[in-house]
Amino acid sequence: MLKLTEDLSIIRLKPEDQPELLELMKEIYIPSYKHIWSDNGQWYLEQMYNPQAFQQDLANPNSHYFFIMFEGWKIGILKYDFPESPELINFPNALKLHRLYLSKDFQGRGIAAKLMKWVESVARERGLQYMWLEVMDTQLQAQKFYRKVGFEWIFTYHLDYKKMLTKYRGIQIWRKALN
């Protein structure tokens, strides 16, 4: 366990954590994103958090995957990868913030800002030039947060997930320079 503040810590995920990860994501992801899927998000969860996909994530030496703990409770997940650049645009020497999900009960408390600050310190310690992430073009609250912590919109493209409703397929790449 890595303690980030008195109340906030992260725990690196292990292979045996897959069932608990899937259950946590059902609690976090489905209520927030079921409206964008024809099947309420079940297909997405099965694609992203099935045992094989999870083991593949853990086997990637560039991937760093954690449970987020607040006051002893598992309240979300954090995943970042480095070095990693988007396929569509080249960001050399960059860290991708791949996943940051928090339970609705813990949003708006500054937890995400603390996690972003910590991830940025990881990137800086490793001499990386950029951080980047992807955010849905319909997620205005998330975009506002990312802008507040120094990210800027770079590029928009469309996802081709078969169960995702067409009007929610827009995804944006945002980047933050670390120099």
C-alpha positions in Angstrom: 0.0 0.0 0.0 1.2 3.5 -0.9 -0.1 6.2 1.4 -0.6 9.5 -0.6 -2.3 11.5 2.3 -3.6 10.6 5.7 -6.9 9.3 4.3 -5.9 8.4 0.7 -3.8 5.5 -0.5 -3.4 3.1 -3.4 -2.9 -0.6 -3.5 -1.3 -2.3 -6.6 -3.7 -4.8 -8.2 -2.6 -8.5 -8.2 -3.9 -11.3 -10.4 -6.3 -12.6 -7.7 -8.0 -9.2 -7.5 -9.9 -9.6 -10.9 -13.2 -10.7 -9.4 -13.2 -7.8 -6.8 -12.2 -5.3 -9.6 -15.1 -6.4 -11.8 -17.5 -6.1 -8.9 -16.2 -2.6 -8.0 -16.5 -1.5 -11.6 -20.1 -2.7 -11.8 -20.8 -0.5 -8.8 -18.9 2.5 -10.2 -19.2 2.3 -14.0 -22.8 1.1 -14.6 -24.6 3.9 -12.7 -22.5 6.6 -14.4 -22.3 5.2 -18.0 -25.2 2.8 -18.6 -27.0 5.4 -20.6 -24.3 5.3 -23.4 -24.7 1.5 -24.0 -27.4 -0.5 -25.7 -26.9 -3.2 -22.9 -26.3 -0.8 -20.0 -22.5 -1.3 -20.1 -22.3 -5.0 -19.6 -20.4 -5.6 -22.8 -17.8 -3.0 -22.0 -17.2 -4.4 -18.5 -16.8 -7.9 -19.9 -14.3 -6.6 -22.5 -12.2 -4.5 -20.2 -12.3 -6.5 -16.9 -12.5 -10.1 -17.9 -9.8 -12.4 -16.5 -7.8 -12.5 -19.7 -7.8 -8.8 -20.4 -6.9 -8.1 -16.7 -4.0 -10.6 -16.8 -2.8 -8.9 -20.0 -2.9 -5.5 -18.3 -1.0 -6.8 -15.3 1.6 -8.5 -17.6 2.4 -5.3 -19.4 5.6 -3.9 -17.7 4.5 -0.3 -18.7 1.1 -0.6 -16.9 0.5 0.4 -13.3 -2.9 -0.6 -11.9 -4.3 0.2 -8.4 -7.3 0.2 -6.2 -7.9 3.6 -4.7 -8.5 3.5 -0.9 -10.1 6.3 1.1 -10.3 5.9 4.9 -9.8 2.2 4.4 -12.5 1.7 1.8 -12.0 0.7 -1.8 -13.6 3.6 -3.7 -12.1 3.4 -7.2 -9.4 2.4 -9.6 -6.3 4.1 -11.1 -4.3 2.9 -14.1 -1.6 4.6 -15.9 0.9 3.4 -18.6 4.3 4.8 -19.6 5.9 5.2 -21.9 2.8 5.3 -24.1 1.7 7.5 -27.0 -1.7 7.6 -28.8 -1.8 5.7 -32.0 -3.2 8.7 -33.9 -0.8 11.4 -32.6 2.8 10.9 -31.4 3.5 12.1 -27.9 7.1 11.0 -27.3 8.1 10.2 -23.7 4.6 10.3 -22.3 2.4 8.8 -19.6 -1.2 7.9 -20.4 -3.7 8.2 -17.6 -5.7 5.2 -18.7 -8.3 4.9 -16.0 -9.4 7.0 -13.1 -12.8 6.0 -11.7 -14.2 7.0 -8.4 -17.4 6.0 -6.7 -20.0 8.8 -6.9 -20.1 9.0 -3.1 -16.4 10.1 -3.2 -16.5 12.6 -6.1 -16.2 16.3 -5.4 -13.9 15.8 -2.4 -10.6 16.6 -4.1 -9.6 13.0 -4.3 -9.1 13.0 -8.1 -7.1 16.2 -7.9 -4.7 14.6 -5.4 -4.4 11.5 -7.5 -3.7 13.6 -10.6 -1.0 15.5 -8.7 0.6 12.2 -7.6 0.5 10.7 -11.1 2.1 13.9 -12.5 4.9 13.6 -9.9 5.5 10.0 -11.1 5.7 11.2 -14.7 8.1 14.0 -13.7 10.3 11.7 -11.6 10.8 9.5 -14.7 11.7 12.5 -16.9 8.6 12.2 -19.1 7.5 15.2 -21.2 3.8 14.7 -21.3 0.7 13.2 -19.7 -2.3 12.4 -21.8 -5.7 10.9 -21.5 -8.9 10.2 -23.3 -12.3 11.7 -22.3 -15.7 11.3 -24.0 -16.8 14.4 -25.8 -20.1 14.3 -23.9 -18.4 14.3 -20.4 -18.3 18.0 -19.8 -17.7 17.7 -16.1 -14.7 15.6 -16.6 -13.4 18.0 -19.3 -13.8 20.9 -16.9 -11.8 19.0 -14.3 -9.0 18.1 -16.7 -8.8 21.7 -18.0 -8.5 22.9 -14.3 -5.5 20.6 -13.7 -3.7 21.8 -16.8 -4.8 19.5 -19.7 -5.7 20.8 -23.1 -7.8 19.3 -25.9 -5.7 18.0 -28.8 -7.8 15.8 -31.0 -11.2 14.1 -31.4 -12.0 10.7 -32.9 -14.8 8.1 -32.7 -14.8 4.8 -30.9 -16.1 1.8 -32.7 -17.5 -0.2 -29.8 -20.4 -2.3 -31.1 -22.8 -1.8 -28.1 -22.1 1.9 -27.6 -24.8 4.2 -28.8 -23.7 6.3 -31.8 -24.1 9.7 -30.2 -21.6 8.8 -27.4 -18.8 7.5 -29.6 -16.8 10.8 -29.7 -13.6 10.6 -27.7 -11.1 13.4 -27.2 -7.4 13.2 -26.5 -6.2 15.7 -24.0 -2.5 16.4 -23.1 -0.5 18.2 -20.5 3.1 19.3 -21.1 5.3 18.6 -18.0 8.2 21.0 -18.9 
